[in-house]
Amino acid sequence: YDINSLSYKGNQIQGLKYNLALKQGWRCMHCQNPILQQDIHRHDIHYMKPLQFGGTHDMNNLGIKCHNCSEFSPY
């Protein structure tokens, strides 16, 4: 892959989502509803502790939320 190509970046994001879901036991970090592997593309990556409240860009501060929680949650 070309590091600047959209397919490369898309694959990195999908890999990150997969790893976060695995770390969370395939559950949404907010509502704890199950995350199905085939629906991982519908879920969004969020900070557990938002940056404006002292959160860091660290991998341990990232989590994955379902679409509903992402839509209705301010952070």
Distance bins in CASP14 RR format, pairs under 12 A and 6 or more apart:
PFRMAT RR
TARGET T0000
AUTHOR 0000-0000-0000
RMODE 2
METHOD distances of the structure
MODEL  1
1 7 1 0 0 1 0 0 0 0 0 0 0
1 8 1 1 0 0 0 0 0 0 0 0 0
1 9 0 0 0 0 1 0 0 0 0 0 0
1 10 0 0 0 0 1 0 0 0 0 0 0
1 11 1 0 0 1 0 0 0 0 0 0 0
1 12 0 0 0 0 1 0 0 0 0 0 0
2 8 1 0 0 1 0 0 0 0 0 0 0
2 9 0 0 0 0 1 0 0 0 0 0 0
2 11 0 0 0 0 0 1 0 0 0 0 0
3 9 0 0 0 0 1 0 0 0 0 0 0
3 10 0 0 0 0 0 1 0 0 0 0 0
3 11 0 0 0 0 0 1 0 0 0 0 0
3 12 0 0 0 0 1 0 0 0 0 0 0
4 12 0 0 0 0 0 1 0 0 0 0 0
5 11 0 0 0 0 1 0 0 0 0 0 0
5 12 0 0 0 0 0 1 0 0 0 0 0
6 12 0 0 0 0 0 1 0 0 0 0 0
6 13 0 0 0 0 0 1 0 0 0 0 0
7 13 0 0 0 0 0 1 0 0 0 0 0
7 14 0 0 0 0 0 1 0 0 0 0 0
8 14 0 0 0 0 0 1 0 0 0 0 0
8 15 0 0 0 0 0 1 0 0 0 0 0
9 15 0 0 0 0 0 1 0 0 0 0 0
9 16 0 0 0 0 0 1 0 0 0 0 0
10 16 0 0 0 0 1 0 0 0 0 0 0
10 17 0 0 0 0 1 0 0 0 0 0 0
10 18 0 0 0 0 0 1 0 0 0 0 0
10 41 0 0 0 0 1 0 0 0 0 0 0
11 17 0 0 0 0 0 1 0 0 0 0 0
11 18 0 0 0 0 0 1 0 0 0 0 0
11 41 0 0 0 0 0 1 0 0 0 0 0
12 18 0 0 0 0 0 1 0 0 0 0 0
12 19 0 0 0 0 0 1 0 0 0 0 0
12 45 0 0 0 0 0 1 0 0 0 0 0
13 19 0 0 0 0 0 1 0 0 0 0 0
13 20 0 0 0 0 0 1 0 0 0 0 0
13 40 0 0 0 0 0 1 0 0 0 0 0
13 41 0 0 0 0 1 0 0 0 0 0 0
13 43 0 0 0 0 0 1 0 0 0 0 0
13 44 0 0 0 0 0 1 0 0 0 0 0
13 45 1 0 0 1 0 0 0 0 0 0 0
13 62 0 0 0 0 0 1 0 0 0 0 0
13 64 0 0 0 0 0 1 0 0 0 0 0
14 20 0 0 0 0 0 1 0 0 0 0 0
14 21 0 0 0 0 0 1 0 0 0 0 0
14 37 0 0 0 0 0 1 0 0 0 0 0
14 40 1 0 0 1 0 0 0 0 0 0 0
14 41 1 0 0 1 0 0 0 0 0 0 0
14 42 0 0 0 0 0 1 0 0 0 0 0
14 43 0 0 0 0 0 1 0 0 0 0 0
14 45 0 0 0 0 0 1 0 0 0 0 0
14 64 0 0 0 0 0 1 0 0 0 0 0
15 21 0 0 0 0 1 0 0 0 0 0 0
15 22 0 0 0 0 1 0 0 0 0 0 0
15 23 0 0 0 0 0 1 0 0 0 0 0
15 37 0 0 0 0 0 1 0 0 0 0 0
15 40 0 0 0 0 1 0 0 0 0 0 0
15 41 0 0 0 0 0 1 0 0 0 0 0
15 43 0 0 0 0 0 1 0 0 0 0 0
15 45 0 0 0 0 0 1 0 0 0 0 0
15 64 0 0 0 0 0 1 0 0 0 0 0
16 22 0 0 0 0 0 1 0 0 0 0 0
16 23 0 0 0 0 0 1 0 0 0 0 0
16 40 0 0 0 0 0 1 0 0 0 0 0
16 43 0 0 0 0 0 1 0 0 0 0 0
16 44 0 0 0 0 0 1 0 0 0 0 0
16 45 1 0 0 1 0 0 0 0 0 0 0
16 59 0 0 0 0 1 0 0 0 0 0 0
16 62 1 0 0 1 0 0 0 0 0 0 0
16 63 0 0 0 0 1 0 0 0 0 0 0
16 64 0 0 0 0 1 0 0 0 0 0 0
17 23 0 0 0 0 0 1 0 0 0 0 0
17 24 0 0 0 0 0 1 0 0 0 0 0
17 26 0 0 0 0 0 1 0 0 0 0 0
17 29 0 0 0 0 0 1 0 0 0 0 0
17 35 0 0 0 0 1 0 0 0 0 0 0
17 37 0 0 0 0 0 1 0 0 0 0 0
17 39 0 0 0 0 0 1 0 0 0 0 0
17 40 1 0 1 0 0 0 0 0 0 0 0
17 41 1 0 0 1 0 0 0 0 0 0 0
17 42 0 0 0 0 1 0 0 0 0 0 0
17 43 1 0 0 1 0 0 0 0 0 0 0
17 44 0 0 0 0 1 0 0 0 0 0 0
17 45 1 0 0 1 0 0 0 0 0 0 0
17 46 0 0 0 0 0 1 0 0 0 0 0
17 62 0 0 0 0 1 0 0 0 0 0 0
17 63 0 0 0 0 1 0 0 0 0 0 0
17 64 1 0 1 0 0 0 0 0 0 0 0
17 65 0 0 0 0 0 1 0 0 0 0 0
17 66 0 0 0 0 0 1 0 0 0 0 0
18 24 0 0 0 0 0 1 0 0 0 0 0
18 25 0 0 0 0 0 1 0 0 0 0 0
18 26 0 0 0 0 1 0 0 0 0 0 0
18 35 0 0 0 0 1 0 0 0 0 0 0
18 37 1 0 0 1 0 0 0 0 0 0 0
18 38 0 0 0 0 0 1 0 0 0 0 0
18 39 0 0 0 0 0 1 0 0 0 0 0
18 40 1 0 0 1 0 0 0 0 0 0 0
18 41 0 0 0 0 0 1 0 0 0 0 0
18 43 0 0 0 0 0 1 0 0 0 0 0
18 45 0 0 0 0 0 1 0 0 0 0 0
18 64 0 0 0 0 1 0 0 0 0 0 0
19 25 0 0 0 0 0 1 0 0 0 0 0
19 26 0 0 0 0 0 1 0 0 0 0 0
19 40 0 0 0 0 0 1 0 0 0 0 0
19 45 0 0 0 0 0 1 0 0 0 0 0
19 59 0 0 0 0 1 0 0 0 0 0 0
19 60 0 0 0 0 0 1 0 0 0 0 0
19 62 0 0 0 0 1 0 0 0 0 0 0
19 63 0 0 0 0 1 0 0 0 0 0 0
19 64 0 0 0 0 1 0 0 0 0 0 0
20 26 0 0 0 0 0 1 0 0 0 0 0
20 27 0 0 0 0 0 1 0 0 0 0 0
20 28 0 0 0 0 0 1 0 0 0 0 0
20 29 0 0 0 0 1 0 0 0 0 0 0
20 35 0 0 0 0 1 0 0 0 0 0 0
20 40 0 0 0 0 1 0 0 0 0 0 0
20 43 0 0 0 0 1 0 0 0 0 0 0
20 44 0 0 0 0 0 1 0 0 0 0 0
20 45 1 0 0 1 0 0 0 0 0 0 0
20 46 0 0 0 0 1 0 0 0 0 0 0
20 47 0 0 0 0 0 1 0 0 0 0 0
20 48 0 0 0 0 0 1 0 0 0 0 0
20 59 0 0 0 0 1 0 0 0 0 0 0
20 60 0 0 0 0 0 1 0 0 0 0 0
20 61 0 0 0 0 0 1 0 0 0 0 0
20 62 1 0 0 1 0 0 0 0 0 0 0
20 63 1 0 1 0 0 0 0 0 0 0 0
20 64 1 0 1 0 0 0 0 0 0 0 0
20 65 0 0 0 0 1 0 0 0 0 0 0
21 27 0 0 0 0 1 0 0 0 0 0 0
21 28 0 0 0 0 1 0 0 0 0 0 0
21 29 0 0 0 0 1 0 0 0 0 0 0
21 33 0 0 0 0 0 1 0 0 0 0 0
21 34 0 0 0 0 1 0 0 0 0 0 0
21 35 1 0 1 0 0 0 0 0 0 0 0
21 36 0 0 0 0 1 0 0 0 0 0 0
21 37 1 0 0 1 0 0 0 0 0 0 0
21 38 0 0 0 0 0 1 0 0 0 0 0
21 39 0 0 0 0 0 1 0 0 0 0 0
21 40 1 0 0 1 0 0 0 0 0 0 0
21 41 0 0 0 0 0 1 0 0 0 0 0
21 42 0 0 0 0 0 1 0 0 0 0 0
21 43 1 0 0 1 0 0 0 0 0 0 0
21 44 0 0 0 0 0 1 0 0 0 0 0
21 45 0 0 0 0 0 1 0 0 0 0 0
21 62 0 0 0 0 0 1 0 0 0 0 0
21 63 0 0 0 0 1 0 0 0 0 0 0
21 64 1 0 1 0 0 0 0 0 0 0 0
21 65 0 0 0 0 0 1 0 0 0 0 0
21 66 0 0 0 0 0 1 0 0 0 0 0
22 35 0 0 0 0 1 0 0 0 0 0 0
22 37 0 0 0 0 1 0 0 0 0 0 0
22 40 0 0 0 0 0 1 0 0 0 0 0
22 63 0 0 0 0 0 1 0 0 0 0 0
22 64 0 0 0 0 1 0 0 0 0 0 0
23 29 0 0 0 0 1 0 0 0 0 0 0
23 35 0 0 0 0 0 1 0 0 0 0 0
23 45 0 0 0 0 0 1 0 0 0 0 0
23 48 0 0 0 0 0 1 0 0 0 0 0
23 59 0 0 0 0 1 0 0 0 0 0 0
23 60 0 0 0 0 1 0 0 0 0 0 0
23 62 0 0 0 0 1 0 0 0 0 0 0
23 63 1 0 0 1 0 0 0 0 0 0 0
23 64 0 0 0 0 1 0 0 0 0 0 0
24 30 0 0 0 0 0 1 0 0 0 0 0
24 31 0 0 0 0 0 1 0 0 0 0 0
24 32 0 0 0 0 1 0 0 0 0 0 0
24 33 0 0 0 0 0 1 0 0 0 0 0
24 34 0 0 0 0 0 1 0 0 0 0 0
24 35 1 0 0 1 0 0 0 0 0 0 0
24 40 0 0 0 0 0 1 0 0 0 0 0
24 43 0 0 0 0 0 1 0 0 0 0 0
24 45 0 0 0 0 0 1 0 0 0 0 0
24 46 0 0 0 0 0 1 0 0 0 0 0
24 48 0 0 0 0 0 1 0 0 0 0 0
24 62 0 0 0 0 0 1 0 0 0 0 0
24 63 1 0 0 1 0 0 0 0 0 0 0
24 64 1 0 0 1 0 0 0 0 0 0 0
24 65 0 0 0 0 1 0 0 0 0 0 0
24 66 0 0 0 0 0 1 0 0 0 0 0
25 32 0 0 0 0 1 0 0 0 0 0 0
25 33 0 0 0 0 0 1 0 0 0 0 0
25 34 0 0 0 0 1 0 0 0 0 0 0
25 35 0 0 0 0 1 0 0 0 0 0 0
25 37 0 0 0 0 0 1 0 0 0 0 0
25 63 0 0 0 0 0 1 0 0 0 0 0
25 64 0 0 0 0 0 1 0 0 0 0 0
26 32 0 0 0 0 0 1 0 0 0 0 0
26 33 0 0 0 0 0 1 0 0 0 0 0
26 34 1 0 0 1 0 0 0 0 0 0 0
26 35 1 0 1 0 0 0 0 0 0 0 0
26 36 1 0 0 1 0 0 0 0 0 0 0
26 37 1 0 0 1 0 0 0 0 0 0 0
26 38 0 0 0 0 0 1 0 0 0 0 0
26 39 0 0 0 0 0 1 0 0 0 0 0
26 40 0 0 0 0 1 0 0 0 0 0 0
26 43 0 0 0 0 0 1 0 0 0 0 0
26 64 0 0 0 0 1 0 0 0 0 0 0
26 66 0 0 0 0 0 1 0 0 0 0 0
27 33 1 0 0 1 0 0 0 0 0 0 0
27 34 1 0 0 1 0 0 0 0 0 0 0
27 35 1 0 0 1 0 0 0 0 0 0 0
27 36 0 0 0 0 0 1 0 0 0 0 0
27 43 0 0 0 0 0 1 0 0 0 0 0
27 63 0 0 0 0 0 1 0 0 0 0 0
27 64 0 0 0 0 1 0 0 0 0 0 0
27 65 0 0 0 0 0 1 0 0 0 0 0
27 66 0 0 0 0 1 0 0 0 0 0 0
27 69 0 0 0 0 0 1 0 0 0 0 0
28 34 1 0 0 1 0 0 0 0 0 0 0
28 35 1 0 0 1 0 0 0 0 0 0 0
28 36 0 0 0 0 0 1 0 0 0 0 0
28 39 0 0 0 0 0 1 0 0 0 0 0
28 40 0 0 0 0 0 1 0 0 0 0 0
28 42 0 0 0 0 0 1 0 0 0 0 0
28 43 1 0 0 1 0 0 0 0 0 0 0
28 44 0 0 0 0 0 1 0 0 0 0 0
28 45 0 0 0 0 0 1 0 0 0 0 0
28 46 0 0 0 0 0 1 0 0 0 0 0
28 63 0 0 0 0 1 0 0 0 0 0 0
28 64 1 0 0 1 0 0 0 0 0 0 0
28 65 1 0 1 0 0 0 0 0 0 0 0
28 66 1 0 1 0 0 0 0 0 0 0 0
28 67 0 0 0 0 1 0 0 0 0 0 0
28 68 0 0 0 0 1 0 0 0 0 0 0
28 69 1 0 1 0 0 0 0 0 0 0 0
28 70 0 0 0 0 1 0 0 0 0 0 0
28 73 0 0 0 0 0 1 0 0 0 0 0
29 35 0 0 0 0 1 0 0 0 0 0 0
29 43 0 0 0 0 1 0 0 0 0 0 0
29 44 0 0 0 0 0 1 0 0 0 0 0
29 45 0 0 0 0 1 0 0 0 0 0 0
29 46 1 0 0 1 0 0 0 0 0 0 0
29 47 0 0 0 0 0 1 0 0 0 0 0
29 48 1 0 0 1 0 0 0 0 0 0 0
29 49 0 0 0 0 0 1 0 0 0 0 0
29 61 0 0 0 0 0 1 0 0 0 0 0
29 62 0 0 0 0 1 0 0 0 0 0 0
29 63 1 0 1 0 0 0 0 0 0 0 0
29 64 1 0 0 1 0 0 0 0 0 0 0
29 65 1 0 1 0 0 0 0 0 0 0 0
29 66 0 0 0 0 1 0 0 0 0 0 0
29 69 1 0 0 1 0 0 0 0 0 0 0
29 70 0 0 0 0 0 1 0 0 0 0 0
29 73 0 0 0 0 1 0 0 0 0 0 0
29 75 0 0 0 0 0 1 0 0 0 0 0
30 43 0 0 0 0 0 1 0 0 0 0 0
30 44 0 0 0 0 0 1 0 0 0 0 0
30 46 0 0 0 0 1 0 0 0 0 0 0
30 48 0 0 0 0 1 0 0 0 0 0 0
30 63 0 0 0 0 1 0 0 0 0 0 0
30 64 0 0 0 0 1 0 0 0 0 0 0
30 65 1 0 1 0 0 0 0 0 0 0 0
30 66 1 0 0 1 0 0 0 0 0 0 0
30 67 0 0 0 0 0 1 0 0 0 0 0
30 68 0 0 0 0 1 0 0 0 0 0 0
30 69 1 1 0 0 0 0 0 0 0 0 0
30 70 0 0 0 0 1 0 0 0 0 0 0
30 71 0 0 0 0 0 1 0 0 0 0 0
30 72 0 0 0 0 1 0 0 0 0 0 0
30 73 1 0 0 1 0 0 0 0 0 0 0
30 74 0 0 0 0 0 1 0 0 0 0 0
30 75 0 0 0 0 1 0 0 0 0 0 0
31 43 0 0 0 0 0 1 0 0 0 0 0
31 64 0 0 0 0 0 1 0 0 0 0 0
31 65 0 0 0 0 1 0 0 0 0 0 0
31 66 1 0 0 1 0 0 0 0 0 0 0
31 67 0 0 0 0 0 1 0 0 0 0 0
31 68 1 0 0 1 0 0 0 0 0 0 0
31 69 1 0 1 0 0 0 0 0 0 0 0
31 70 0 0 0 0 0 1 0 0 0 0 0
31 71 0 0 0 0 0 1 0 0 0 0 0
31 72 0 0 0 0 1 0 0 0 0 0 0
31 73 0 0 0 0 1 0 0 0 0 0 0
32 65 0 0 0 0 0 1 0 0 0 0 0
32 66 0 0 0 0 1 0 0 0 0 0 0
32 69 0 0 0 0 1 0 0 0 0 0 0
33 39 0 0 0 0 0 1 0 0 0 0 0
33 43 0 0 0 0 0 1 0 0 0 0 0
33 64 0 0 0 0 0 1 0 0 0 0 0
33 65 0 0 0 0 1 0 0 0 0 0 0
33 66 1 0 1 0 0 0 0 0 0 0 0
33 67 0 0 0 0 0 1 0 0 0 0 0
33 68 0 0 0 0 1 0 0 0 0 0 0
33 69 0 0 0 0 1 0 0 0 0 0 0
34 40 0 0 0 0 0 1 0 0 0 0 0
34 43 0 0 0 0 0 1 0 0 0 0 0
34 66 0 0 0 0 1 0 0 0 0 0 0
35 41 0 0 0 0 0 1 0 0 0 0 0
35 42 0 0 0 0 1 0 0 0 0 0 0
35 43 1 0 0 1 0 0 0 0 0 0 0
35 44 0 0 0 0 0 1 0 0 0 0 0
35 63 0 0 0 0 0 1 0 0 0 0 0
35 64 1 0 0 1 0 0 0 0 0 0 0
35 65 0 0 0 0 1 0 0 0 0 0 0
35 66 1 0 0 1 0 0 0 0 0 0 0
35 67 0 0 0 0 0 1 0 0 0 0 0
35 68 0 0 0 0 0 1 0 0 0 0 0
35 69 0 0 0 0 0 1 0 0 0 0 0
36 42 0 0 0 0 1 0 0 0 0 0 0
36 43 0 0 0 0 1 0 0 0 0 0 0
36 66 0 0 0 0 0 1 0 0 0 0 0
37 43 0 0 0 0 0 1 0 0 0 0 0
39 64 0 0 0 0 0 1 0 0 0 0 0
39 66 0 0 0 0 1 0 0 0 0 0 0
39 67 0 0 0 0 1 0 0 0 0 0 0
40 64 0 0 0 0 1 0 0 0 0 0 0
40 65 0 0 0 0 0 1 0 0 0 0 0
40 66 0 0 0 0 0 1 0 0 0 0 0
40 67 0 0 0 0 0 1 0 0 0 0 0
41 64 0 0 0 0 0 1 0 0 0 0 0
41 67 0 0 0 0 0 1 0 0 0 0 0
42 64 0 0 0 0 0 1 0 0 0 0 0
42 65 0 0 0 0 0 1 0 0 0 0 0
42 66 1 0 0 1 0 0 0 0 0 0 0
42 67 1 0 1 0 0 0 0 0 0 0 0
42 68 0 0 0 0 0 1 0 0 0 0 0
42 69 0 0 0 0 0 1 0 0 0 0 0
42 70 0 0 0 0 1 0 0 0 0 0 0
42 71 0 0 0 0 0 1 0 0 0 0 0
43 63 0 0 0 0 1 0 0 0 0 0 0
43 64 1 0 1 0 0 0 0 0 0 0 0
43 65 1 0 0 1 0 0 0 0 0 0 0
43 66 1 0 1 0 0 0 0 0 0 0 0
43 67 1 0 0 1 0 0 0 0 0 0 0
43 68 0 0 0 0 0 1 0 0 0 0 0
43 69 0 0 0 0 1 0 0 0 0 0 0
43 70 1 0 0 1 0 0 0 0 0 0 0
43 71 0 0 0 0 0 1 0 0 0 0 0
44 62 0 0 0 0 0 1 0 0 0 0 0
44 63 0 0 0 0 1 0 0 0 0 0 0
44 64 1 0 0 1 0 0 0 0 0 0 0
44 65 1 0 1 0 0 0 0 0 0 0 0
44 66 0 0 0 0 1 0 0 0 0 0 0
44 67 1 0 0 1 0 0 0 0 0 0 0
44 68 0 0 0 0 0 1 0 0 0 0 0
44 69 0 0 0 0 1 0 0 0 0 0 0
44 70 1 0 1 0 0 0 0 0 0 0 0
44 71 0 0 0 0 1 0 0 0 0 0 0
44 72 0 0 0 0 0 1 0 0 0 0 0
44 73 0 0 0 0 1 0 0 0 0 0 0
44 75 0 0 0 0 0 1 0 0 0 0 0
45 59 0 0 0 0 0 1 0 0 0 0 0
45 61 0 0 0 0 0 1 0 0 0 0 0
45 62 1 0 1 0 0 0 0 0 0 0 0
45 63 1 0 0 1 0 0 0 0 0 0 0
45 64 1 0 1 0 0 0 0 0 0 0 0
45 65 0 0 0 0 1 0 0 0 0 0 0
45 66 0 0 0 0 0 1 0 0 0 0 0
45 70 0 0 0 0 1 0 0 0 0 0 0
46 55 0 0 0 0 0 1 0 0 0 0 0
46 61 0 0 0 0 1 0 0 0 0 0 0
46 62 1 0 0 1 0 0 0 0 0 0 0
46 63 1 0 1 0 0 0 0 0 0 0 0
46 64 1 0 0 1 0 0 0 0 0 0 0
46 65 1 0 1 0 0 0 0 0 0 0 0
46 66 0 0 0 0 0 1 0 0 0 0 0
46 67 0 0 0 0 0 1 0 0 0 0 0
46 69 0 0 0 0 1 0 0 0 0 0 0
46 70 1 0 0 1 0 0 0 0 0 0 0
46 71 0 0 0 0 0 1 0 0 0 0 0
46 73 1 0 0 1 0 0 0 0 0 0 0
46 74 0 0 0 0 0 1 0 0 0 0 0
46 75 1 0 0 1 0 0 0 0 0 0 0
47 53 0 0 0 0 1 0 0 0 0 0 0
47 54 0 0 0 0 1 0 0 0 0 0 0
47 55 1 0 0 1 0 0 0 0 0 0 0
47 56 0 0 0 0 1 0 0 0 0 0 0
47 57 0 0 0 0 1 0 0 0 0 0 0
47 58 0 0 0 0 1 0 0 0 0 0 0
47 59 0 0 0 0 0 1 0 0 0 0 0
47 60 0 0 0 0 0 1 0 0 0 0 0
47 61 1 0 1 0 0 0 0 0 0 0 0
47 62 1 0 0 1 0 0 0 0 0 0 0
47 63 1 0 0 1 0 0 0 0 0 0 0
47 64 0 0 0 0 0 1 0 0 0 0 0
47 65 0 0 0 0 0 1 0 0 0 0 0
47 73 0 0 0 0 0 1 0 0 0 0 0
47 74 0 0 0 0 0 1 0 0 0 0 0
47 75 1 0 0 1 0 0 0 0 0 0 0
48 54 0 0 0 0 0 1 0 0 0 0 0
48 55 1 0 0 1 0 0 0 0 0 0 0
48 56 0 0 0 0 1 0 0 0 0 0 0
48 57 0 0 0 0 0 1 0 0 0 0 0
48 58 0 0 0 0 1 0 0 0 0 0 0
48 59 0 0 0 0 0 1 0 0 0 0 0
48 60 0 0 0 0 1 0 0 0 0 0 0
48 61 1 0 1 0 0 0 0 0 0 0 0
48 62 1 0 0 1 0 0 0 0 0 0 0
48 63 1 0 1 0 0 0 0 0 0 0 0
48 64 0 0 0 0 0 1 0 0 0 0 0
48 65 0 0 0 0 0 1 0 0 0 0 0
48 73 0 0 0 0 0 1 0 0 0 0 0
48 75 0 0 0 0 1 0 0 0 0 0 0
49 55 1 0 1 0 0 0 0 0 0 0 0
49 56 1 0 0 1 0 0 0 0 0 0 0
49 57 0 0 0 0 0 1 0 0 0 0 0
49 58 0 0 0 0 1 0 0 0 0 0 0
49 60 0 0 0 0 1 0 0 0 0 0 0
49 61 1 0 1 0 0 0 0 0 0 0 0
49 62 0 0 0 0 0 1 0 0 0 0 0
49 63 0 0 0 0 0 1 0 0 0 0 0
49 75 0 0 0 0 1 0 0 0 0 0 0
50 56 0 0 0 0 0 1 0 0 0 0 0
50 57 0 0 0 0 0 1 0 0 0 0 0
50 61 0 0 0 0 1 0 0 0 0 0 0
50 62 0 0 0 0 0 1 0 0 0 0 0
50 63 0 0 0 0 0 1 0 0 0 0 0
50 73 0 0 0 0 0 1 0 0 0 0 0
50 74 0 0 0 0 1 0 0 0 0 0 0
50 75 1 0 1 0 0 0 0 0 0 0 0
51 57 1 0 0 1 0 0 0 0 0 0 0
51 58 0 0 0 0 0 1 0 0 0 0 0
51 61 0 0 0 0 1 0 0 0 0 0 0
51 62 0 0 0 0 0 1 0 0 0 0 0
51 75 0 0 0 0 1 0 0 0 0 0 0
52 74 0 0 0 0 0 1 0 0 0 0 0
52 75 0 0 0 0 1 0 0 0 0 0 0
53 61 0 0 0 0 0 1 0 0 0 0 0
53 74 0 0 0 0 0 1 0 0 0 0 0
53 75 0 0 0 0 1 0 0 0 0 0 0
54 61 0 0 0 0 1 0 0 0 0 0 0
54 75 0 0 0 0 0 1 0 0 0 0 0
55 61 1 0 1 0 0 0 0 0 0 0 0
55 62 0 0 0 0 0 1 0 0 0 0 0
55 75 0 0 0 0 0 1 0 0 0 0 0
56 62 0 0 0 0 1 0 0 0 0 0 0
61 75 0 0 0 0 0 1 0 0 0 0 0
63 69 0 0 0 0 0 1 0 0 0 0 0
63 70 0 0 0 0 0 1 0 0 0 0 0
63 73 0 0 0 0 0 1 0 0 0 0 0
63 75 0 0 0 0 0 1 0 0 0 0 0
64 70 0 0 0 0 1 0 0 0 0 0 0
65 71 0 0 0 0 1 0 0 0 0 0 0
65 72 0 0 0 0 1 0 0 0 0 0 0
65 73 1 0 0 1 0 0 0 0 0 0 0
65 74 0 0 0 0 0 1 0 0 0 0 0
65 75 0 0 0 0 1 0 0 0 0 0 0
66 72 0 0 0 0 0 1 0 0 0 0 0
66 73 0 0 0 0 0 1 0 0 0 0 0
67 73 0 0 0 0 0 1 0 0 0 0 0
69 75 0 0 0 0 0 1 0 0 0 0 0
END
